[in-house]
Each structure stands twice: as C-alpha cells, then as structure tokens.
Amino acid sequence: MNLREYGSEIVLTTLGLSDFYRSFIHGYDAKFELIAKFLTGDMIEETTREPLSPKVNLLIKDIEMDLHQHLPDNVPYVRKWYWPNWKEFAVCISHDVDKISESKHHIWKIRKRFSKSTVLKALLGISNPYNDLKLYTKLEKKYGASSSFYFLTDEYDFKKIAKDLQILKQNNKDIGLHGGFGTHNDAIKLKDEKEKLEKIIEKPVYGIRQHFLKFEFPNTWITQNEAKILYDTTVGFNDKIGFKIGMALPFFPPDRDLNPLPLIELPLIIMDAAVWTGLKLTEATALQIIQQIRDIIKQNYGLLTILWHNNVLRMHGGRIYGDILNLLVDQSVYIASGAEVAKWWQGRNRFQILINPNNGTIEFRNPENIQNLGLLIRQKGIEIISTTPNIQLIEKTAADFKFLYLGGLSGEISTKSI
C-alpha cells in the first residue's frame, strides 16, 4: 500500500464501514496521507507541540461528516459503533510491574515519597510498599474495573509473588508481557520472553508494553507481530500526557510496506511517571488534566489508556489512583483490560456488513460472535420492515436508526422507502 491507501484503510476500519463505501471515499487523498503519516510516527514533532489534540480522530471525523452528507439518496449510511452497548468511550487501565521489592536502605532514601506510617511499616518488615498487586485488585474490584498487568520475565522471583499471581488470575486480570531491553527489535528474544511468561502464569499472553517505552517505527510492531502478540500498548509520551501519534482509538499499525498488521495498537495516553516526573504536576492539577483528557476522549468516542505502575499506589502522587477511578467510572464508559479491548476491536473489525440498496436489505456476518455491537443506519425516507430476533432497535430519529446486535453468527435488517 501507499500512504493514501493505508490512510483510507484506517478510516474504514476505525469508522466500522464495509468495503461497500470504498468507492465513495474519494477526494480525501491529502487527509488519508496525513493520517498515515501520523500513525507511522512521522508527525511526532507536531503532536509534541500540541499533545492534547487527537488530530487523527479529528481528520476521520471530518471525512465521516462529508461522506454521509454526499452519499446518493438511495444509499444508506451503515456503520458499527466503537464500543459495546453504545458506550460513549472506553478506558483501558494498565500496570507495568517494574519492581516488586526494594531494600530498606532504598525505601529510607526515598522516604519522602511515602507517608511516615508506610515507611515505618516497611522498615519494620510489616509490609512491602513496592508490591501493590493485591491492593490494586481490591480497589479495582470496588469500581468494577478490569485491568492489565505487564510483567518482566527476568527482574524478580515469581515464586515470591505466586499468591499474588493467583489472585490476579482469579479476578480475570489480563497478564501481559513487559518486554525487556532488546526485545523491541528482536523477535526471537521477544518470543522467548513471551513463552517463558506463559509457562509461569499457565495461560496465554495477549499483550505487551515495552520496558521504558522502547519503540522503533515500524520495526517494533513487526517484531511483536512475528512473536504472535495480539496487541501492543507502548506508543505514548514518557514526559507528557496526550496523543503521541494523534490517535485516541485502537488501530492496525503498518508494516514496512504500509500494509495493516493483524497486531492491534492501543495508544498510551496517560503515564504516571509523565505526570509527576515530566510535568511535575500537583495531585489536584493532575486530576484536572486527566478530567480534561477524559472529556476530549469522550467527545471523540475514543480509548483512554492509562499506565499506573505497580509500585506507586502508596506513593505521593500515585495514591490518587482511586480518585482517577472515581472520575472515570460511570454508565457511559466501557472499562476493559487491554486483552478485552483488543479482542473486541478484532471481532468488530471482522464483523461484516453487506448492503444491497436495490432491495433494501442489510445483512450481517459475525464470525467472532461478538455481542452487543451498536449499528447505525442513517437514511432519510425509509422505514424498517423487519429484523432478525438478534437485532434490537433501541432508538429512532428522523434519519437515524440505532440498533443493538445482540449476538449470533448472522442477522438481517430489511428496509423500504416511504
């Protein structure tokens, strides 16, 4: 593919449009190429200047508005919604497990980061402030939040955290790989680490975040794909909050020939270290900016990916994690682990829409059998004749019909002009 072709592919997959519309999305070459340049990492200088602007999402929104305004009257605009059950936006919570313990000397050295009682308990050997796996699980359970934990394979003794790993598994946490140094461009080394972690946790590893956000466009994606990893969530700023490649949604990244890979990228938007070390924010200011980011994501129906390290929950700054959950969790948001988001996006992408404007039928094929996918039909002067039992009409306006595809491998909607 070239830049234009890759950009157009991103527009179709992001909006959830079928190939039927490929012939209608012409005249946007400059925007397609710009989208591709953002996602290949060629526009980071621009996003660094304006980190809070999801420029790719805005470009796609402009194309969508123009597209359905200029479709012929007899052609319906049919698309998939982004998130299950018509949720407005999504949050993916993740934790990099860099360390699970530190010496008493080290804790005393950085004692100002903790409360006095936490330091005292650590020095007396009563508790370990660097292992918060149980505390995270308990706190997230309170808010009904899923999350992902990414583990290094050679940094700590997994036998010492065997009970913690069991708790994560019992609570259906996504356990992924924190790729060690050198794995970002070495598929053999990365595959070895993945297989080692899978043997330890006795379950498949679906996702990865590279240690220290080590990344090379597009080599790291290619390396991860060769290691048969489903998703990556490395691409983000390490010194600021925002949209490093201008994207606030999952996407299929390009290989060297600009062909979309099966791998799914979940862009990283907020990292705790960037908040405290890079931006040096106060806790109150950090919450204000996180709320601002949430509102931007919500306006663009996007994905807010958060990295809160395993060892910061009892530190000044890191302790606001519960406030962040309180800020984000409500009925409008889909909160899921990295694996859940990636599997949803994969299933959504494989969901097929077959449009026949001649007889007014719209057929659906659902090979992954995903459930509760929102479907939008926009066309004036039509009425719905029938739907299969697995498709539920949930809202109707003058020109819009909103449906919920409840599940099943296939379905159909019949319409007629009025």
VENJO-V761896 format. One record per residue. RES is the residue in three letters. OMEGA is omega as a letter, one per 40 degrees, with the letter a starting at -180 (NA if undefined). BURIAL is I if it has 24 or more other ideal C-beta (glycine too) atoms within 12 Angstrom, else O. Layout:
# VENJO-V761896
[[RES:OMEGA:BURIAL] [RES:OMEGA:BURIAL]]
This chain:
# VENJO-V761896
[[MET:i:O] [ASN:a:O] [LEU:a:I] [ARG:a:I] [GLU:i:I] [TYR:i:I] [GLY:i:I] [SER:i:I] [GLU:i:I] [ILE:i:I] [VAL:a:I] [LEU:a:I] [THR:i:I] [THR:a:I] [LEU:a:I] [GLY:i:I] [LEU:i:I] [SER:i:I] [ASP:i:O] [PHE:a:I] [TYR:a:I] [ARG:a:O] [SER:a:O] [PHE:a:I] [ILE:i:I] [HIS:a:O] [GLY:a:O] [TYR:a:I] [ASP:a:O] [ALA:i:O] [LYS:i:I] [PHE:a:I] [GLU:i:I] [LEU:i:I] [ILE:a:I] [ALA:a:I] [LYS:i:I] [PHE:a:I] [LEU:i:I] [THR:i:I] [GLY:a:I] [ASP:a:O] [MET:a:I] [ILE:i:I] [GLU:i:O] [GLU:a:O] [THR:i:I] [THR:i:O] [ARG:a:O] [GLU:a:O] [PRO:a:I] [LEU:i:I] [SER:i:I] [PRO:a:I] [LYS:i:I] [VAL:i:I] [ASN:a:I] [LEU:i:I] [LEU:i:I] [ILE:i:I] [LYS:i:I] [ASP:i:I] [ILE:a:I] [GLU:a:I] [MET:a:O] [ASP:a:O] [LEU:a:I] [HIS:i:I] [GLN:a:O] [HIS:i:O] [LEU:i:I] [PRO:a:O] [ASP:a:O] [ASN:a:O] [VAL:i:I] [PRO:i:I] [TYR:a:I] [VAL:a:I] [ARG:i:I] [LYS:i:I] [TRP:a:I] [TYR:a:I] [TRP:a:I] [PRO:i:I] [ASN:i:I] [TRP:i:I] [LYS:a:I] [GLU:i:I] [PHE:a:I] [ALA:i:I] [VAL:i:I] [CYS:a:I] [ILE:a:I] [SER:a:I] [HIS:i:I] [ASP:a:I] [VAL:a:I] [ASP:a:I] [LYS:i:I] [ILE:i:I] [SER:i:I] [GLU:i:I] [SER:i:O] [LYS:i:O] [HIS:i:O] [HIS:a:O] [ILE:i:I] [TRP:a:O] [LYS:a:O] [ILE:a:O] [ARG:a:O] [LYS:i:O] [ARG:a:I] [PHE:i:I] [SER:a:O] [LYS:a:O] [SER:i:O] [THR:i:I] [VAL:a:I] [LEU:a:O] [LYS:i:O] [ALA:a:I] [LEU:i:O] [LEU:i:O] [GLY:a:O] [ILE:a:O] [SER:a:O] [ASN:a:I] [PRO:i:I] [TYR:i:I] [ASN:a:I] [ASP:a:I] [LEU:i:I] [LYS:a:I] [LEU:i:I] [TYR:a:I] [THR:i:I] [LYS:a:O] [LEU:a:I] [GLU:i:I] [LYS:i:O] [LYS:a:O] [TYR:a:I] [GLY:a:O] [ALA:i:I] [SER:i:I] [SER:i:I] [SER:i:I] [PHE:a:I] [TYR:a:I] [PHE:i:I] [LEU:a:I] [THR:a:I] [ASP:a:O] [GLU:a:I] [TYR:a:I] [ASP:a:O] [PHE:i:I] [LYS:a:O] [LYS:i:O] [ILE:a:I] [ALA:a:O] [LYS:i:O] [ASP:i:I] [LEU:i:I] [GLN:i:O] [ILE:i:I] [LEU:a:I] [LYS:i:O] [GLN:i:O] [ASN:i:I] [ASN:i:O] [LYS:i:I] [ASP:i:I] [ILE:a:I] [GLY:a:I] [LEU:i:I] [HIS:a:I] [GLY:a:I] [GLY:a:I] [PHE:i:O] [GLY:a:O] [THR:a:I] [HIS:i:I] [ASN:i:I] [ASP:a:I] [ALA:a:I] [ILE:i:O] [LYS:i:I] [LEU:i:I] [LYS:i:I] [ASP:i:O] [GLU:i:I] [LYS:a:I] [GLU:i:O] [LYS:i:O] [LEU:i:I] [GLU:i:O] [LYS:a:O] [ILE:a:I] [ILE:i:I] [GLU:i:O] [LYS:a:O] [PRO:i:O] [VAL:a:I] [TYR:a:I] [GLY:a:I] [ILE:i:I] [ARG:a:I] [GLN:i:I] [HIS:a:I] [PHE:a:O] [LEU:i:I] [LYS:a:I] [PHE:i:I] [GLU:i:O] [PHE:e:I] [PRO:a:I] [ASN:a:I] [THR:i:I] [TRP:a:I] [ILE:i:I] [THR:i:I] [GLN:i:I] [ASN:i:I] [GLU:i:O] [ALA:i:I] [LYS:i:O] [ILE:a:I] [LEU:a:I] [TYR:i:I] [ASP:i:I] [THR:a:I] [THR:a:I] [VAL:i:I] [GLY:i:I] [PHE:i:I] [ASN:a:I] [ASP:i:O] [LYS:i:I] [ILE:i:I] [GLY:a:I] [PHE:a:I] [LYS:i:I] [ILE:i:I] [GLY:a:I] [MET:i:I] [ALA:i:I] [LEU:i:I] [PRO:i:I] [PHE:i:I] [PHE:a:I] [PRO:a:I] [PRO:i:I] [ASP:a:I] [ARG:i:O] [ASP:i:O] [LEU:i:I] [ASN:a:O] [PRO:i:I] [LEU:i:I] [PRO:i:I] [LEU:i:I] [ILE:i:I] [GLU:i:I] [LEU:a:I] [PRO:i:I] [LEU:a:I] [ILE:a:I] [ILE:i:I] [MET:a:I] [ASP:a:I] [ALA:i:I] [ALA:a:I] [VAL:a:I] [TRP:a:I] [THR:a:O] [GLY:a:O] [LEU:i:I] [LYS:a:O] [LEU:i:I] [THR:i:O] [GLU:a:O] [ALA:a:O] [THR:i:O] [ALA:i:I] [LEU:i:I] [GLN:a:O] [ILE:i:I] [ILE:i:I] [GLN:i:O] [GLN:i:I] [ILE:i:I] [ARG:a:I] [ASP:i:O] [ILE:i:I] [ILE:a:I] [LYS:i:I] [GLN:a:O] [ASN:i:I] [TYR:a:I] [GLY:i:I] [LEU:i:I] [LEU:a:I] [THR:a:I] [ILE:i:I] [LEU:i:I] [TRP:a:I] [HIS:a:I] [ASN:a:I] [ASN:a:I] [VAL:a:I] [LEU:i:I] [ARG:i:I] [MET:i:I] [HIS:a:I] [GLY:i:I] [GLY:a:I] [ARG:i:I] [ILE:a:I] [TYR:i:I] [GLY:i:I] [ASP:i:O] [ILE:i:I] [LEU:i:I] [ASN:i:O] [LEU:a:I] [LEU:a:I] [VAL:i:I] [ASP:a:O] [GLN:a:O] [SER:a:O] [VAL:i:I] [TYR:i:I] [ILE:a:I] [ALA:i:I] [SER:i:I] [GLY:i:I] [ALA:i:I] [GLU:i:I] [VAL:a:I] [ALA:i:I] [LYS:i:I] [TRP:a:I] [TRP:i:I] [GLN:i:I] [GLY:i:I] [ARG:a:I] [ASN:a:I] [ARG:i:I] [PHE:a:I] [GLN:i:I] [ILE:a:I] [LEU:a:O] [ILE:i:I] [ASN:a:O] [PRO:a:I] [ASN:i:O] [ASN:i:O] [GLY:i:I] [THR:i:I] [ILE:a:I] [GLU:a:I] [PHE:i:I] [ARG:a:O] [ASN:a:I] [PRO:i:O] [GLU:a:O] [ASN:i:O] [ILE:a:I] [GLN:i:O] [ASN:i:I] [LEU:i:I] [GLY:i:I] [LEU:i:I] [LEU:i:I] [ILE:a:I] [ARG:i:I] [GLN:i:I] [LYS:i:O] [GLY:i:O] [ILE:i:I] [GLU:a:O] [ILE:i:I] [ILE:a:O] [SER:i:O] [THR:i:I] [THR:a:I] [PRO:a:O] [ASN:i:I] [ILE:a:I] [GLN:i:I] [LEU:a:I] [ILE:i:O] [GLU:i:O] [LYS:i:O] [THR:a:O] [ALA:a:O] [ALA:a:O] [ASP:i:I] [PHE:i:I] [LYS:a:I] [PHE:i:I] [LEU:i:I] [TYR:a:I] [LEU:a:I] [GLY:a:O] [GLY:a:O] [LEU:a:O] [SER:i:O] [GLY:a:I] [GLU:i:I] [ILE:i:I] [SER:i:O] [THR:i:I] [LYS:i:O] [SER:i:O] [ILE:NA:O]]
